[in-house]
Every structure is written in C-alpha cells, then in structure tokens.
Amino acid sequence: MSVRAVVVREFGAPDDMALEDVREPEPGPGEILVGVRAAGVNYPDLLVVRGEYQILPEPPFSPGKEVAGIVEAVGDGVSGFGVGERVMAQMEYGGYGEKVVAKAVNAVAMPPGMGFEEAAAFGLVNLTAYFALVRRARLLPGETVLVTGAAGGVGSAGVQLAKAFGATVIATASTQEKRALALDLGADHAIEPDPGTLKERVRGLTGGRGVDVILESVGGDLFDASLRAIAWEGRLVVIGFASGRIPTVKAGHVLVKNVSVVGLQVSDYREREPEAVREAYEVLLEMYAKRLLRAHVAKIYPLENAAEALEEVRAGRAGGKVVLTTGGK
C-alpha cells in the first residue's frame, strides 16, 4: 500500500522537493505508526532540505521533525498507546507525509480539546524553550530574560515559558505586528532588534544591569549585540542562526563578565534522555491545561505546498508556527 509524502531526492532548494507515492511504513519494535493529520514546519527542516543541518539523513527522505495524528498500528513491546489514540510525536525526519513511524518513547497523548494543527505546532518549539531555560540557563524566578526572534516558533514559546517561570521578559521582533504578538504572549517589553541600540535599550529596561538570560536564535549582528547587553554572570543560550551568519564569541568578554555561553541541540535529549523529554512534556502540558502556554499557529498549508511553507519560515514572515495538513479526518 502506498501513501503520499514530500520527498527530497537531492539536497537543495525546497522547490526541488516532490510529493510522491511511497510505500507505507511499518512500525518495528518499540515504534508506533501514526496517521498524520498535521506536521510542524520548523527552521531546521529548511536546513535539512538544503543539506546544511548537523544531522542529515541519506536521500531520498521526507523532512519533518514533529507530527500530530492517530495511532494506526503499534510494534512489539509498545505499551501505553492503542490504535485510534490521538498523539503528538517527535522524530529526526519523516514528518512530511501521510503516515510516519515514530518511537513510542518520543510520543505523548494529545490532551482533550487540543486540535491537530496546534498539537503539531506544540512540541518542538516548547521543548526547545524548556530545555534552554531549565537545563541550559538554569533560570531562576525574578530574573530577566531577553528573547530574540520572539515572534517565531521558539521565540514565542520562550516568551510564554519564561513568564510562566516567573521571569521578566524583554522580546525583540522585527515588525510592530510581531512585537504586538510578543506582548500578547506575555512579554513585559517588546523592542526592535537594532544591534546598534540594543545594549542601551536593554540596560534602560533593567536599571543598567543587563539581562540574566538570553535565548538567542537569530545569530549574526543581533547575537553580538545581545552578548553586550548581558548582566554579570548572565547566561546566553545559543539556539540557532536564522540570520544566516554564525557568530563568534570573544573569550575576553566572556571572562570579564563571568558570562556563560551555552549551546542547545534539543534533539540530543530526545535520543540520550527520552525520560527527561517525557518529564518536560508533563510540565508543558500542565501549563497548557492551565492556559499558561499555547501554540500560536500562524499559517496552515496543505502537504503539497510544503515548499511554500518552508519559504514562509525562511523569510520570517509568520508570527508563530507554520503547519502542514494532510487532509486526513
């Protein structure tokens, strides 16, 4: 039996992808087969398609790191999931298709009332923000957090989580509309991401001391400016480089201010510490139930328009998450 999937046969531009009929996957031991209803579109997907990501599958493959759908079959040794259950699942690639196999340990049941589009937009960005704040930055209540790219997927999650953990949040976003979204999501302040004035703006909002934690996903000049706006013993978490330039760090600056610059590759937790990811999900879904956290779905595209959806993410036009749908019921 065949199903539809977006296939990359050679690394390159998203326009080179094609919607093809592929063989329906079968779950192995410890795996579940998910009938995909929606798939999250994330910036790393674009890098995978181009062949620029740190973890690359061998072509041909389907991109996509998160899905929401219905369990259609379970492999040997799987407990806790039954056929017909609504789930959200994480994987390294393969989500841009009508059916996908996922490790059961990397899936969780969708809460009542959560739709498939929201579920597909929920997992990766919130897990990224959670591990950035909790594991890498060791955020404390009452600290101040600067979130760059605050209207994007990870940024919008970071704003909400930092507020839920008791922080004061300063958001940067490129347009008035995006800054309004950041404020709506709970940011205390929303400012333009102007590298030339960022340090002064941040210090003006923090009584001159700078920010304790920075969630930095833009890179380039904004990374450099953010580091200059950090407080003594501040922690900057490197999440990504949406601007396209990977910055360098001057060791002297790190030394004189007792600054920590730490990286985050969130998929490592999925592979190395799946139970830590499950515990994080429990916290995140409890916050969702309490209406402290939501996935802001900005745009929805059909599966066949995956290239257009990736362009939306590349251009940074969307405020929130972009999602693909398969048309399944």
matplotlib code that plots the C-alpha trace (Angstrom):
import matplotlib.pyplot as plt

x = [0.0, 1.3, 0.9, 1.8, 4.9, 7.1, 10.4, 13.9, 16.0, 18.9, 19.9, 18.9, 16.1, 12.7, 11.2, 13.1, 11.1, 8.2, 5.0, 5.3, 3.6, 5.8, 5.5, 3.5, 6.0, 5.6, 6.4, 9.2, 9.7, 9.1, 7.5, 4.1, 2.6, 0.9, -1.6, -0.5, -3.1, -0.7, 3.0, 5.0, 7.3, 10.5, 13.6, 15.8, 13.6, 14.9, 18.5, 17.9, 16.5, 19.5, 22.0, 23.2, 22.0, 24.2, 22.2, 21.4, 19.5, 20.6, 18.4, 15.7, 13.9, 11.0, 11.8, 9.7, 10.5, 7.1, 3.6, 0.2, -2.2, -3.8, -2.1, -2.8, -0.6, 1.9, 5.1, 6.2, 6.9, 4.8, 2.7, 0.7, -0.6, -3.5, -4.9, -7.1, -5.4, -4.6, -0.9, 1.9, 5.3, 8.9, 11.3, 14.6, 12.9, 10.0, 7.1, 6.0, 3.9, 0.5, 2.0, 5.1, 6.8, 7.9, 9.5, 6.8, 9.0, 9.0, 5.3, 2.7, -1.1, -2.8, -4.8, -8.6, -9.5, -6.2, -6.6, -4.2, -2.7, -2.0, -0.5, 1.8, 3.0, 3.4, 6.2, 9.5, 9.4, 8.2, 10.7, 13.5, 12.5, 12.0, 15.5, 17.0, 15.6, 15.6, 18.6, 21.0, 20.3, 19.1, 16.6, 15.6, 12.3, 12.7, 15.4, 15.2, 15.2, 15.9, 14.2, 15.4, 13.2, 10.4, 7.5, 8.9, 8.1, 10.9, 10.7, 7.0, 7.4, 10.3, 8.3, 5.5, 7.6, 9.9, 6.8, 5.4, 8.6, 8.4, 10.8, 10.6, 10.7, 12.2, 11.3, 12.9, 10.9, 11.3, 7.8, 5.2, 2.8, 5.3, 6.1, 2.4, 2.2, 5.1, 3.3, 0.1, 2.0, 3.2, 6.4, 6.8, 8.6, 9.0, 11.7, 13.2, 16.2, 18.5, 22.1, 23.2, 20.8, 20.0, 22.5, 21.3, 17.6, 18.1, 20.1, 17.4, 14.8, 16.9, 18.2, 21.6, 22.4, 21.5, 19.7, 20.3, 19.4, 19.3, 17.5, 19.3, 18.1, 18.9, 22.7, 24.7, 24.9, 22.0, 23.9, 26.9, 24.6, 22.8, 26.0, 26.9, 23.6, 24.1, 24.4, 27.3, 27.0, 24.5, 23.8, 23.3, 21.8, 22.7, 19.7, 20.1, 21.3, 18.2, 20.0, 22.4, 25.7, 27.2, 28.8, 32.0, 32.5, 35.4, 36.7, 37.8, 34.2, 33.1, 35.9, 35.5, 31.7, 31.7, 29.4, 28.3, 27.6, 26.0, 24.6, 21.3, 20.8, 17.4, 17.2, 20.1, 17.7, 15.3, 18.0, 20.0, 17.4, 14.0, 12.6, 13.7, 11.8, 8.7, 9.0, 9.3, 6.2, 4.3, 5.3, 4.4, 1.0, 0.2, 0.9, -1.3, -4.1, -3.7, -3.8, -0.2, 1.0, -0.4, 0.9, 0.3, -0.4, 0.2, -0.4, -1.6, -0.6, -1.7, 1.0, 1.6, 2.5, 5.4, 7.9, 5.8, 5.5, 9.3, 9.7, 7.4, 9.6, 12.8, 11.6, 10.4, 7.1, 4.9, 4.4, 4.2, 4.3, 3.6, 1.9, 1.2, -2.1, -2.6, -6.4, -7.0, -10.0]
y = [0.0, 3.5, 6.9, 10.4, 12.0, 15.0, 13.6, 15.1, 13.1, 15.5, 18.2, 21.6, 24.1, 23.3, 23.8, 20.6, 18.5, 16.5, 15.0, 11.3, 8.0, 6.0, 2.6, 2.8, 2.4, -0.4, 0.0, -2.0, -3.0, 0.0, 2.0, 3.3, 4.1, 7.5, 8.5, 12.1, 14.8, 17.8, 18.3, 21.2, 23.2, 24.3, 26.2, 23.1, 21.4, 24.0, 23.3, 19.6, 20.0, 22.1, 19.6, 22.2, 20.7, 18.9, 15.7, 14.7, 11.6, 9.9, 10.9, 10.1, 11.1, 13.2, 16.1, 17.0, 16.6, 16.6, 15.4, 15.1, 12.3, 9.0, 5.7, 3.2, 0.3, -0.5, -2.5, -5.2, -4.1, -1.0, -0.2, 2.9, 3.5, 1.9, 2.1, 5.1, 7.2, 10.9, 11.6, 14.1, 12.7, 13.8, 12.3, 13.3, 13.4, 11.9, 14.0, 15.5, 12.5, 10.9, 8.2, 8.1, 5.7, 7.1, 5.7, 5.3, 6.8, 10.0, 10.3, 11.6, 11.6, 14.8, 16.5, 16.8, 19.9, 20.3, 20.2, 18.5, 21.7, 23.1, 19.8, 19.7, 23.2, 22.5, 20.0, 21.0, 24.7, 24.3, 21.5, 23.7, 26.7, 24.5, 22.9, 26.2, 27.9, 24.9, 22.8, 25.1, 28.5, 27.3, 30.2, 31.5, 33.2, 37.0, 37.0, 38.9, 37.1, 38.5, 36.5, 37.3, 36.4, 36.5, 36.2, 33.0, 29.5, 29.0, 32.7, 32.7, 29.6, 31.1, 34.3, 32.2, 29.8, 32.5, 34.3, 31.1, 30.5, 34.0, 36.0, 39.5, 39.1, 41.5, 40.5, 41.6, 41.3, 42.9, 44.5, 46.3, 43.4, 40.9, 43.0, 43.2, 39.4, 39.1, 41.4, 39.4, 36.3, 37.8, 39.8, 42.7, 44.7, 44.4, 46.3, 46.5, 44.1, 47.0, 45.9, 49.5, 50.4, 47.1, 47.3, 50.8, 49.8, 46.7, 48.5, 51.2, 48.5, 46.7, 49.6, 49.4, 45.8, 43.9, 40.6, 37.4, 35.0, 35.3, 32.9, 33.6, 32.1, 34.8, 34.9, 37.5, 41.1, 40.5, 37.8, 40.2, 43.0, 40.6, 39.5, 43.1, 43.5, 40.6, 41.0, 39.9, 36.0, 36.1, 33.0, 33.1, 30.0, 29.5, 28.0, 28.9, 31.3, 32.4, 35.4, 33.1, 34.2, 32.1, 34.5, 34.1, 34.9, 36.9, 34.9, 38.1, 39.3, 36.0, 36.2, 39.8, 39.5, 35.9, 35.1, 31.6, 30.9, 27.5, 25.6, 23.7, 20.8, 19.7, 16.5, 15.2, 15.0, 13.0, 10.5, 10.5, 11.2, 10.4, 10.2, 13.8, 14.8, 13.0, 14.8, 18.1, 17.2, 16.7, 20.2, 21.7, 20.0, 21.0, 24.6, 24.2, 22.9, 26.0, 28.2, 29.4, 28.1, 27.9, 27.2, 30.1, 28.7, 31.5, 29.7, 26.3, 24.8, 21.6, 18.9, 19.5, 23.2, 22.2, 24.2, 27.4, 26.7, 26.4, 29.7, 31.3, 30.1, 31.1, 34.6, 35.0, 36.4, 34.4, 35.3, 31.9, 28.4, 27.2, 23.8, 21.4, 19.3, 16.1, 16.3, 13.2, 13.0]
z = [0.0, -0.8, 0.9, -0.1, 1.2, 0.4, -0.8, -1.1, -3.6, -3.6, -1.1, -2.5, -2.6, -1.2, -4.7, -5.7, -3.3, -4.8, -3.5, -4.3, -3.6, -1.3, 0.5, 3.7, 6.6, 9.2, 12.9, 14.4, 18.0, 20.3, 17.5, 16.5, 13.1, 13.1, 10.5, 10.2, 10.3, 10.7, 10.7, 12.2, 9.9, 11.6, 10.5, 10.9, 8.3, 5.8, 6.8, 6.4, 2.9, 1.9, 3.4, 5.9, 9.2, 11.7, 11.4, 7.8, 6.5, 3.3, 0.4, -0.6, 2.6, 3.8, 6.1, 9.2, 12.9, 14.5, 13.8, 15.3, 14.3, 15.2, 16.1, 13.4, 14.5, 17.3, 17.2, 19.5, 23.1, 22.9, 25.9, 26.8, 23.3, 21.5, 17.9, 17.5, 20.1, 19.3, 19.7, 19.0, 18.2, 17.6, 15.1, 13.4, 10.0, 8.0, 9.2, 5.9, 4.9, 5.4, 7.7, 9.7, 12.2, 15.5, 18.6, 21.2, 23.8, 21.7, 21.6, 24.0, 24.1, 22.9, 25.7, 25.2, 23.4, 21.5, 17.7, 15.4, 14.0, 17.4, 18.5, 15.5, 16.4, 20.1, 20.8, 19.2, 20.0, 23.6, 24.3, 22.9, 25.0, 28.1, 27.8, 27.0, 30.1, 32.6, 31.7, 30.0, 31.5, 35.0, 35.0, 38.5, 39.4, 39.3, 36.6, 33.4, 30.0, 26.6, 23.8, 20.2, 17.3, 19.8, 17.3, 15.8, 16.9, 19.5, 20.4, 21.2, 23.2, 25.1, 26.0, 27.4, 29.3, 30.8, 32.1, 33.5, 35.3, 37.0, 34.8, 33.4, 29.6, 27.0, 23.5, 20.2, 17.0, 13.6, 13.0, 15.0, 14.4, 15.7, 18.7, 19.5, 19.3, 21.8, 24.2, 23.7, 24.6, 27.9, 27.2, 29.5, 26.9, 23.1, 21.2, 17.8, 17.1, 16.2, 17.0, 17.3, 20.1, 21.7, 24.6, 25.6, 25.3, 27.4, 30.0, 30.2, 30.9, 33.5, 35.6, 34.0, 34.9, 31.7, 31.3, 33.2, 30.4, 26.6, 24.3, 21.1, 17.8, 15.3, 15.2, 13.3, 14.5, 16.9, 18.7, 19.1, 20.4, 22.8, 24.4, 25.1, 26.9, 29.3, 33.0, 35.2, 35.5, 32.7, 30.5, 26.8, 25.2, 21.5, 19.8, 16.1, 13.4, 11.5, 10.1, 8.3, 9.9, 12.7, 15.1, 17.0, 20.7, 22.2, 25.1, 26.9, 27.0, 28.5, 31.1, 32.4, 33.0, 34.2, 31.3, 30.3, 26.6, 26.2, 23.3, 22.8, 20.5, 21.8, 19.8, 21.8, 24.8, 22.7, 21.9, 25.1, 27.8, 26.5, 30.0, 30.6, 27.4, 28.8, 32.1, 30.2, 28.2, 31.5, 32.7, 29.3, 29.1, 32.6, 31.7, 28.6, 30.7, 33.0, 29.9, 30.6, 27.3, 23.8, 20.3, 18.1, 14.6, 12.1, 8.8, 7.6, 4.2, 2.6, 2.3, -1.4, -0.6, 1.7, -0.3, 0.1, 3.8, 4.2, 2.3, 4.8, 7.6, 5.8, 5.1, 8.7, 7.7, 10.0, 13.6, 15.3, 13.8, 10.2, 9.9, 7.1, 7.0, 5.1, 4.7, 6.9, 9.1]

ax = plt.figure().add_subplot(projection="3d")
ax.plot(x, y, z, "-o")
ax.set_aspect("equal")
plt.show()
